[in-house]
Amino acid sequence: MKKFYLTTAIDYANGSPHLGHAYEKILADVIARTQRLLGRETKFVTGLDEHGQKVQQGAEAEGIEPQLRCDRIAEEFKDVLGKLEISHDDYIRTTEQRHKEVVGELLQNLFDAGDIYQDEYEGFYSTRAEQFLQEKDKVNGEWPEIFGEVTRITEKNYFFKLSNYQDWLIEYIQNEEGFILPEYRKSQVLEFLKDPLNDLCISRPIERLSWGIPLPFDPDYVTYVWFDALVNYVTAAGYGTEEFNQYWPADVHVIGKDILAPPHAVYWPIMLKASNLPLPRQILAHGWWTTSGAKMSKSTGETVSPLALADQYGADAFRFFVMREMTVGQDAEFSLERFSSRYKGELGNDLGNLVSRLLHMCHQYFGGTAPDQELNEEVEQNLQARWKETAAKTLEFYETYHFHQALEETIGFVRAINKYADERAPWKLAKSDDPNDGKALATSLATMLEGLRLANELLAPVMPGTHAKICQCLSQEPVKVWSDRLEWSNRLAKVELGQKIILFPRD
């Protein structure tokens, strides 16, 4: 049976992790956790792209071997994954032997099939982008800043017959609904494909670049970045082993919009087609984090350390913010003020205060034992109806990658619980000697506890640590599969509750 297989772009071993790296991994992690909660066996892969000219030059500048530099950077990225509670099942590095073998086999097969040939190239080359350029890449007659220094070179290399598959790819993208998400990115890829494709240079002479996987049919050359990096997806799926068909094709590739076209939406599909392998079912291209409307980047100094924020506020608060703030596919503005507003408002005031005052009242009025719901009047029925609506919408939003709306629905339900508390006013009922008020007091706290339990179930993909803490307070195990745990019930009646807890401390 086909299992759910999810990948991210693998990070490049040429710098430290920043907000963009962290967001992509959190986004993929929320997708993976959602699939597991829906009961689907899931494999989530991320990793590190370690070959290339910039890595070799960086190592030379430090006076160390490239592998040592990559090992150090790999630990930095793995540290971020750990701190941000990323639940990946595999971390692939392109210097691993398993990957080198797959790259070599695919290249040899394509060479034997006549899809790879040798030719001499004369033209422009960008070291920063590690790619050959054409005059059409200029903007107003100048090379854009993203290419850095551009030099003219003449070089013999190996080329992949990309152009042979252009018409097929255009037809495939036009007909395959949902292949590229968001949908409007599809038109951008088709626009790119309006111009004739040049064949793709897939090698570098070993005399100029030694840090790479040697071509199996010519050891004087190493593999160019895309025929190395992109292949990681099939390597991690177990290409050449019995498990491969359980995972491939990928259900979704999570990538940044800047590497949609040409790498993931042009090069990769054609590479797979030429290799007689199925294409991924979806490519999900997310946007950039901006500040004052401009992309945050290392070159401008506009970066945010995900570890600094996670260390200060907790991983879950950081995860919540990036998933709440960014509409998948679009850009989002980052500022510490926006982060603080979400943290203090939705997490602190709405969710945190609910947990803390509810536990406090349960201990004060019922000795820490959850009461039974003794009434089911209109005010309770309204909250239960609100839950049904919330659960249905939120699950749909999770499955369609509208995570900001899923969180909006969930936090909206948390606010509805707080509104219910204001209507029932258990702190007033507790002062009454009327038996009916006693029933209303028990009902109000039981209803709030069940509402909190249910809201907490929906927070599990985004805030796993917070979810576990609230579960502990409610004497529940953290959820593994949603199933019947999303049904309104009386399962908390008579359970022993934890003490009051401050989930989101103020500065």
C-alpha positions as CSV (number, residue, x, y, z in Angstrom):
1,M,0.0,0.0,0.0
2,K,1.3,3.5,-0.9
3,K,2.4,5.5,2.1
4,F,2.4,9.3,2.3
5,Y,5.8,10.6,1.3
6,L,6.8,14.2,2.0
7,T,10.0,16.1,1.2
8,T,11.5,19.5,1.6
9,A,14.1,21.2,-0.4
10,I,17.4,20.2,1.0
11,D,19.3,23.2,2.5
12,Y,22.6,24.2,1.0
13,A,25.7,23.7,3.1
14,N,27.0,27.3,2.6
15,G,25.7,29.2,5.6
16,S,23.8,29.0,8.9
17,P,20.0,28.3,9.2
18,H,17.7,31.3,9.2
19,L,14.0,32.1,9.3
20,G,13.3,30.8,5.7
21,H,14.9,27.5,6.4
22,A,13.0,27.1,9.7
23,Y,9.6,28.0,8.2
24,E,9.9,25.5,5.4
25,K,10.7,22.7,7.9
26,I,7.9,23.7,10.2
27,L,5.5,23.8,7.3
28,A,6.5,20.3,6.1
29,D,6.4,19.1,9.7
30,V,2.8,20.3,10.2
31,I,1.8,18.5,7.0
32,A,3.5,15.3,8.1
33,R,1.9,15.5,11.6
34,T,-1.5,16.1,10.1
35,Q,-1.2,13.1,7.9
36,R,-0.2,10.9,10.8
37,L,-3.1,12.2,12.9
38,L,-5.4,11.3,10.0
39,G,-4.1,7.8,10.3
40,R,-1.8,7.7,7.3
41,E,1.6,6.1,7.5
42,T,4.0,8.9,6.7
43,K,7.6,9.4,5.8
44,F,9.0,12.9,6.1
45,V,12.5,13.6,4.6
46,T,14.7,16.7,4.8
47,G,18.5,17.0,4.5
48,L,21.5,18.9,3.3
49,D,22.9,19.6,-0.2
50,E,26.7,19.4,0.3
51,H,28.4,19.6,-3.1
52,G,29.2,22.5,-5.3
53,Q,31.6,25.3,-6.0
54,K,30.6,27.6,-3.2
55,V,31.0,24.8,-0.6
56,Q,34.5,24.0,-2.0
57,Q,35.5,27.7,-2.0
58,G,34.2,28.2,1.5
59,A,36.2,25.3,2.8
60,E,39.3,26.6,1.0
61,A,38.9,30.0,2.6
62,E,38.8,28.3,6.0
63,G,41.7,26.0,5.2
64,I,39.8,22.8,5.9
65,E,38.4,19.9,3.8
66,P,34.9,20.4,2.4
67,Q,33.6,17.4,4.2
68,L,34.6,18.8,7.6
69,R,32.9,22.1,6.8
70,C,29.7,20.2,5.7
71,D,29.8,18.1,8.9
72,R,29.8,21.3,11.0
73,I,27.0,22.9,9.0
74,A,24.9,19.7,9.1
75,E,25.0,19.8,12.9
76,E,23.8,23.4,12.8
77,F,20.8,22.5,10.7
78,K,20.1,19.4,12.7
79,D,20.2,21.5,15.9
80,V,17.5,23.7,14.5
81,L,15.4,20.7,13.6
82,G,15.6,19.4,17.1
83,K,14.9,22.8,18.8
84,L,11.8,23.3,16.6
85,E,10.4,19.8,17.2
86,I,10.6,18.7,13.6
87,S,9.5,15.1,13.3
88,H,11.4,14.1,10.2
89,D,12.0,10.4,9.6
90,D,15.2,10.7,7.5
91,Y,17.9,13.3,7.1
92,I,19.7,12.8,3.9
93,R,23.1,14.2,3.1
94,T,24.2,14.2,-0.5
95,T,27.7,13.1,0.5
96,E,26.3,9.7,1.7
97,Q,27.2,6.6,-0.2
98,R,23.6,5.6,-0.7
99,H,23.0,8.9,-2.6
100,K,26.1,8.7,-4.7
101,E,25.1,5.3,-5.9
102,V,21.7,6.4,-7.0
103,V,23.0,9.5,-8.7
104,G,25.5,7.3,-10.6
105,E,22.9,4.8,-11.6
106,L,20.5,7.4,-12.9
107,L,23.2,9.2,-14.9
108,Q,24.5,6.1,-16.4
109,N,21.0,5.0,-17.5
110,L,20.3,8.4,-19.1
111,F,23.7,8.4,-20.8
112,D,23.1,4.9,-22.2
113,A,19.7,6.0,-23.4
114,G,21.3,8.8,-25.4
115,D,19.8,11.6,-23.2
116,I,23.2,12.9,-22.2
117,Y,25.9,14.1,-24.6
118,Q,29.2,16.1,-24.5
119,D,29.6,19.5,-26.1
120,E,31.6,22.7,-25.8
121,Y,30.0,25.7,-24.1
122,E,30.9,29.3,-24.5
123,G,29.1,31.9,-22.6
124,F,28.5,33.5,-19.2
125,Y,28.7,31.8,-15.8
126,S,27.5,32.9,-12.3
127,T,29.5,31.4,-9.5
128,R,27.0,32.6,-6.9
129,A,24.1,30.9,-8.7
130,E,26.3,28.1,-9.9
131,Q,24.7,28.2,-13.4
132,F,25.3,29.3,-16.9
133,L,23.5,32.4,-18.1
134,Q,22.1,33.8,-21.3
135,E,21.6,37.4,-22.5
136,K,17.9,37.1,-21.7
137,D,18.8,36.7,-18.0
138,K,19.9,40.4,-17.9
139,V,17.6,43.1,-16.6
140,N,17.9,46.4,-18.4
141,G,21.2,45.2,-19.9
142,E,22.7,44.3,-16.5
143,W,23.2,41.1,-14.6
144,P,20.8,41.1,-11.6
145,E,22.5,41.2,-8.2
146,I,21.4,37.6,-7.4
147,F,24.0,36.3,-9.9
148,G,26.9,38.1,-8.2
149,E,30.1,38.2,-10.4
150,V,29.4,36.9,-13.9
151,T,32.3,35.8,-16.1
152,R,32.6,34.6,-19.7
153,I,34.0,31.1,-20.1
154,T,34.6,28.4,-22.7
155,E,34.3,24.9,-21.5
156,K,33.6,21.3,-22.6
157,N,30.8,19.7,-20.5
158,Y,28.1,17.1,-20.5
159,F,24.5,18.2,-21.3
160,F,21.1,16.6,-20.7
161,K,18.6,16.8,-23.5
162,L,16.1,18.9,-21.6
163,S,14.6,20.4,-24.8
164,N,13.4,17.0,-26.0
165,Y,10.8,16.9,-23.3
166,Q,9.5,20.5,-23.3
167,D,6.3,19.9,-25.3
168,W,5.5,16.9,-23.1
169,L,6.0,18.9,-19.9
170,I,3.8,21.8,-21.0
171,E,1.0,19.4,-21.8
172,Y,1.5,17.6,-18.5
173,I,1.3,20.8,-16.4
174,Q,-1.7,22.1,-18.3
175,N,-3.7,18.8,-17.8
176,E,-2.5,17.7,-14.3
177,E,-4.7,19.7,-11.9
178,G,-3.1,20.3,-8.5
179,F,0.4,19.4,-9.6
180,I,1.7,22.8,-8.8
181,L,0.3,24.7,-5.8
182,P,-0.8,27.4,-5.2
183,E,-2.6,27.2,-8.6
184,Y,-1.4,30.6,-9.7
185,R,2.2,29.4,-9.7
186,K,1.2,27.0,-12.5
187,S,0.8,29.9,-14.9
188,Q,4.2,31.3,-13.9
189,V,5.8,27.9,-14.8
190,L,4.0,27.8,-18.2
191,E,5.1,31.3,-18.9
192,F,8.7,30.2,-18.3
193,L,8.2,27.3,-20.7
194,K,7.0,29.7,-23.5
195,D,10.7,30.2,-24.5
196,P,12.6,27.3,-26.0
197,L,14.5,25.3,-23.3
198,N,18.3,25.0,-23.7
199,D,19.8,21.6,-22.8
200,L,20.9,21.5,-19.2
201,C,24.6,21.4,-18.4
202,I,25.0,18.6,-15.9
203,S,28.7,18.6,-15.2
204,R,31.8,20.5,-14.2
205,P,35.4,19.6,-15.1
206,I,37.1,18.1,-12.1
207,E,40.1,20.4,-12.7
208,R,37.7,23.3,-11.8
209,L,35.5,21.6,-9.3
210,S,36.6,18.5,-7.5
211,W,33.9,18.6,-4.8
212,G,31.1,16.6,-6.4
213,I,30.0,13.1,-7.4
214,P,32.1,11.9,-10.4
215,L,30.2,11.1,-13.6
216,P,30.0,7.3,-13.9
217,F,30.9,7.5,-17.6
218,D,33.7,10.1,-17.4
219,P,35.7,10.5,-14.1
220,D,37.2,13.7,-15.3
221,Y,33.9,15.4,-14.5
222,V,31.7,15.8,-11.5
223,T,27.9,16.0,-11.4
224,Y,26.4,19.5,-11.5
225,V,24.2,20.6,-8.6
226,W,20.7,19.8,-9.9
227,F,21.5,16.3,-11.1
228,D,22.9,15.7,-7.6
229,A,20.6,17.7,-5.3
230,L,17.2,16.9,-6.8
231,V,17.9,13.1,-6.9
232,N,17.9,13.1,-3.1
233,Y,14.1,12.7,-3.2
234,V,14.3,9.3,-4.9
235,T,17.4,8.3,-2.9
236,A,15.5,8.8,0.4
237,A,12.5,7.0,-0.9
238,G,14.7,3.9,-1.3
239,Y,15.4,3.9,-5.0
240,G,16.7,0.4,-6.0
241,T,15.1,-1.3,-2.9
242,E,11.8,-3.0,-2.3
243,E,10.5,-0.1,-0.2
244,F,10.7,2.4,-3.1
245,N,7.2,1.6,-4.5
246,Q,5.7,2.1,-1.0
247,Y,6.8,5.7,-1.0
248,W,7.4,6.9,-4.6
249,P,6.0,9.1,-6.1
250,A,6.3,11.8,-3.5
251,D,2.9,13.0,-2.4
252,V,4.2,16.6,-1.9
253,H,7.5,18.4,-2.4
254,V,7.6,21.5,-0.1
255,I,9.9,24.2,-1.6
256,G,10.4,27.9,-1.8
257,K,8.9,29.8,-4.7
258,D,12.4,30.8,-5.9
259,I,13.3,27.3,-6.8
260,L,10.0,26.3,-8.4
261,A,11.0,27.2,-12.0
262,P,13.1,25.9,-13.4
263,P,14.6,23.4,-10.9
264,H,11.6,21.7,-9.4
265,A,8.9,22.3,-12.0
266,V,11.0,21.9,-15.1
267,Y,14.3,20.1,-14.5
268,W,13.1,17.6,-12.0
269,P,9.9,16.5,-13.8
270,I,11.9,16.0,-17.0
271,M,14.6,14.1,-15.2
272,L,12.0,11.8,-13.8
273,K,10.2,11.4,-17.2
274,A,13.5,10.5,-18.9
275,S,14.3,8.0,-16.1
276,N,10.9,6.4,-16.5
277,L,9.9,7.3,-13.0
278,P,6.5,8.7,-11.9
279,L,6.3,12.5,-11.1
280,P,5.5,13.8,-7.6
281,R,1.8,14.3,-7.1
282,Q,2.2,17.9,-5.8
283,I,4.8,20.6,-5.7
284,L,3.9,23.1,-2.9
285,A,5.8,26.4,-3.4
286,H,5.8,28.7,-0.3
287,G,6.5,32.4,-0.2
288,W,9.3,34.5,1.4
289,W,9.5,36.2,4.7
290,T,9.9,39.9,4.2
291,T,10.7,42.9,6.3
292,S,9.5,46.3,5.2
293,G,8.4,44.6,2.0
294,A,11.8,43.3,1.0
295,K,12.9,39.7,1.1
296,M,14.9,38.8,4.2
297,S,18.3,37.5,3.1
298,K,21.8,36.8,4.3
299,S,23.3,39.3,1.7
300,T,21.3,42.2,3.1
301,G,21.8,41.2,6.7
302,E,18.0,41.0,7.2
303,T,17.8,37.6,8.8
304,V,16.2,36.2,12.0
305,S,17.7,33.4,14.0
306,P,14.9,30.8,14.6
307,L,16.8,29.5,17.6
308,A,17.0,32.9,19.3
309,L,13.2,33.2,19.2
310,A,12.6,29.6,20.0
311,D,15.0,29.8,23.0
312,Q,13.3,33.0,24.3
313,Y,9.6,32.1,23.8
314,G,9.6,28.3,23.2
315,A,9.5,26.3,20.0
316,D,5.7,26.1,19.9
317,A,5.2,29.8,20.1
318,F,7.6,30.2,17.1
319,R,5.9,27.4,15.2
320,F,2.5,29.0,15.9
321,F,3.6,32.4,14.7
322,V,5.0,31.3,11.4
323,M,2.0,29.1,10.6
324,R,-0.5,31.7,11.8
325,E,1.1,34.6,10.0
326,M,1.9,33.2,6.5
327,T,-0.7,32.2,4.0
328,V,1.0,29.2,2.2
329,G,2.3,30.4,-1.1
330,Q,2.3,34.1,-0.4
331,D,4.9,36.3,1.2
332,A,4.5,37.4,4.8
333,E,5.9,40.3,6.8
334,F,8.1,39.5,9.8
335,S,8.5,41.8,12.8
336,L,9.1,41.3,16.4
337,E,6.1,43.5,17.1
338,R,3.8,41.1,15.1
339,F,5.3,38.1,16.9
340,S,4.8,39.7,20.3
341,S,1.2,40.6,19.4
342,R,0.3,37.0,18.5
343,Y,2.2,35.7,21.5
344,K,0.6,37.9,24.1
345,G,-2.9,37.9,22.5
346,E,-3.9,34.6,21.0
347,L,-1.4,32.4,22.9
348,G,-1.2,34.3,26.3
349,N,-4.6,35.9,26.7
350,D,-6.8,33.5,24.8
351,L,-5.3,30.0,25.3
352,G,-2.9,30.4,28.2
353,N,-5.4,32.2,30.4
354,L,-8.1,29.7,29.6
355,V,-5.9,26.8,30.8
356,S,-4.6,28.5,33.9
357,R,-8.0,29.9,35.2
358,L,-9.8,26.7,34.3
359,L,-7.4,24.5,36.3
360,H,-7.4,26.9,39.1
361,M,-11.2,26.8,39.4
362,C,-11.3,23.0,39.2
363,H,-8.9,22.8,42.1
364,Q,-10.6,25.5,44.1
365,Y,-14.2,24.2,43.6
366,F,-13.8,20.5,43.0
367,G,-10.5,19.6,44.6
368,G,-8.8,19.0,41.3
369,T,-11.2,16.4,40.0
370,A,-13.0,17.1,36.8
371,P,-16.8,17.4,37.4
372,D,-19.6,15.8,35.3
373,Q,-21.6,17.8,32.9
374,E,-25.0,17.8,34.7
375,L,-26.9,20.1,32.4
376,N,-27.1,20.5,28.6
377,E,-28.9,23.8,28.2
378,E,-28.9,26.2,25.2
379,V,-25.6,27.8,26.2
380,E,-23.8,24.4,26.2
381,Q,-25.6,23.3,23.0
382,N,-24.4,26.5,21.3
383,L,-20.8,25.7,22.2
384,Q,-21.1,22.1,21.1
385,A,-22.6,23.2,17.7
386,R,-19.7,25.7,17.4
387,W,-17.3,22.8,18.0
388,K,-18.8,20.7,15.2
389,E,-18.4,23.6,12.8
390,T,-14.9,24.3,14.0
391,A,-13.7,20.7,13.7
392,A,-15.1,20.3,10.1
393,K,-13.6,23.5,8.9
394,T,-10.3,23.0,10.6
395,L,-9.7,19.5,9.2
396,E,-10.5,20.8,5.7
397,F,-8.0,23.6,6.2
398,Y,-5.3,21.3,7.4
399,E,-5.7,18.9,4.5
400,T,-5.7,21.7,1.9
401,Y,-2.6,23.5,3.5
402,H,-4.6,26.5,4.7
403,F,-2.9,26.4,8.1
404,H,-3.4,30.1,9.0
405,Q,-7.2,29.5,8.6
406,A,-7.0,26.3,10.6
407,L,-5.4,28.2,13.5
408,E,-7.8,31.1,13.1
409,E,-10.7,28.6,13.5
410,T,-9.1,26.9,16.5
411,I,-8.3,30.1,18.3
412,G,-11.8,31.3,17.5
413,F,-13.1,28.2,19.3
414,V,-10.9,28.9,22.3
415,R,-12.4,32.4,22.4
416,A,-15.8,30.8,22.2
417,I,-15.0,28.8,25.3
418,N,-13.9,32.0,27.1
419,K,-17.1,33.6,26.0
420,Y,-19.1,30.7,27.4
421,A,-17.3,31.1,30.7
422,D,-18.3,34.7,30.9
423,E,-21.9,33.7,30.2
424,R,-22.0,30.9,32.8
425,A,-19.7,32.9,35.3
426,P,-18.6,29.9,37.4
427,W,-16.9,32.2,39.9
428,K,-20.3,33.6,40.7
429,L,-22.1,30.2,40.7
430,A,-19.6,29.0,43.3
431,K,-20.8,31.6,45.8
432,S,-24.4,30.3,45.6
433,D,-26.0,27.8,47.9
434,D,-28.7,27.0,45.3
435,P,-28.4,23.3,44.2
436,N,-29.3,24.3,40.6
437,D,-26.3,26.7,40.6
438,G,-24.2,23.8,41.8
439,K,-25.2,21.8,38.8
440,A,-24.5,24.8,36.6
441,L,-21.1,25.2,38.2
442,A,-20.2,21.6,37.5
443,T,-21.6,21.8,34.0
444,S,-19.7,25.0,33.2
445,L,-16.3,23.6,34.3
446,A,-17.0,20.2,32.6
447,T,-18.0,22.0,29.4
448,M,-14.9,24.2,29.4
449,L,-12.6,21.2,30.1
450,E,-14.1,19.3,27.2
451,G,-13.9,22.4,24.9
452,L,-10.2,22.8,25.9
453,R,-9.5,19.1,25.3
454,L,-11.0,19.3,21.8
455,A,-9.2,22.6,20.9
456,N,-6.0,21.1,22.1
457,E,-6.4,18.1,19.8
458,L,-6.5,20.5,16.8
459,L,-3.3,22.3,18.0
460,A,-1.3,19.0,18.0
461,P,0.2,19.4,14.4
462,V,1.4,23.0,15.0
463,M,2.2,23.0,18.8
464,P,3.1,19.4,19.8
465,G,4.9,20.5,23.0
466,T,2.0,22.6,24.2
467,H,-0.4,19.9,23.2
468,A,1.4,17.4,25.4
469,K,1.5,19.8,28.3
470,I,-2.3,20.4,28.2
471,C,-2.9,16.6,27.8
472,Q,-0.8,16.0,30.9
473,C,-2.9,18.6,32.8
474,L,-6.1,16.8,31.6
475,S,-4.7,13.3,32.4
476,Q,-4.8,12.4,28.7
477,E,-2.2,10.8,26.5
478,P,-1.0,13.0,23.6
479,V,-3.0,12.2,20.5
480,K,-1.6,9.8,17.9
481,V,-4.6,9.5,15.6
482,W,-7.5,11.9,15.8
483,S,-10.3,9.5,15.0
484,D,-12.9,9.6,17.8
485,R,-10.9,12.1,19.9
486,L,-12.5,14.9,17.9
487,E,-16.0,13.9,19.2
488,W,-17.6,15.9,22.0
489,S,-17.7,13.5,25.0
490,N,-17.7,13.2,28.7
491,R,-14.4,11.4,28.8
492,L,-12.8,13.8,31.3
493,A,-15.4,13.3,34.0
494,K,-13.9,12.3,37.4
495,V,-10.2,12.4,36.1
496,E,-7.6,14.0,38.3
497,L,-6.4,17.3,36.9
498,G,-3.0,18.9,37.0
499,Q,-2.2,22.1,38.8
500,K,-2.5,25.5,37.3
501,I,0.2,26.1,34.7
502,I,1.6,29.1,32.9
503,L,2.0,28.1,29.3
504,F,3.2,31.4,27.8
505,P,5.1,33.5,30.4
506,R,5.2,37.2,30.0
507,D,8.5,39.0,29.5
